[in-house]
Amino acid sequence: MEQFETVASVALLLIVIVSIWKIFSKAGQPGWKSIIPIYNIYVLFRIAGKPGWWLIFVFIPLVNIPFLLIVSIALAKSFNKDTGFGLGLFFLAAVFLALLAFGDAKYIGTGGGREDAEKI
């Protein structure tokens, strides 16, 4: 049973990594940025149209929850998805990241537009 849990965890991790790589590519960012710890969160915030300095709040317990919820919804909207999809990204990240990555979603930009994300 323990071996199954390990295999399932590794499979889930690979799905998330590949999905985020694909999302970065759709947003015009090099996929390799998605595998660099901490920097990948910064780039994801910028793709979602949120300020990069919000990264600081990710490391503060309980404070990070509303910020990550806001970013999840903003990320969904930057790919022309609704708030419900953003809530799915927050609560069921692996599933909704894969849907965003491999579905028909196109990056439309938010806030300052696509140009902001390209300056990263």
Residue pairs with C-beta under 8 A, 6 or more apart in sequence:
12 94
15 94
15 97
15 98
16 93
16 94
16 97
17 34
17 35
18 101
19 94
19 97
19 98
19 100
19 101
19 102
20 34
20 40
20 44
20 97
20 101
21 31
21 34
21 35
21 101
22 31
22 101
22 102
23 34
23 47
23 79
23 97
23 100
23 101
24 30
24 31
24 33
24 34
24 40
24 43
24 44
24 47
25 31
26 79
26 101
26 105
26 106
26 107
27 47
27 78
27 107
27 114
27 117
28 107
28 114
28 117
28 118
29 43
29 47
29 117
29 120
33 39
33 40
33 43
33 120
34 40
34 43
38 55
41 55
41 58
42 52
42 55
42 120
43 120
44 71
44 75
45 51
45 52
45 54
45 55
45 71
46 52
46 116
46 117
46 120
47 75
47 78
47 107
47 117
48 71
48 74
48 75
48 78
48 110
49 74
49 78
49 109
49 110
49 111
49 112
49 116
49 117
50 70
50 71
50 74
50 111
54 67
54 71
57 63
57 64
57 67
58 64
58 67
58 68
68 90
69 86
69 87
69 90
72 86
72 87
72 89
72 90
73 83
73 86
73 87
73 89
73 90
74 86
74 110
75 86
75 89
75 100
76 82
76 83
76 85
76 86
76 88
76 89
76 100
77 83
77 86
77 110
78 107
78 108
78 109
78 110
79 100
79 105
79 106
79 107
79 108
80 105
80 106
80 108
81 100
81 105
85 96
85 99
85 100
88 95
88 96
88 99
89 96
89 97
89 100
99 105
107 114
107 117
108 114
109 115
109 116
109 117
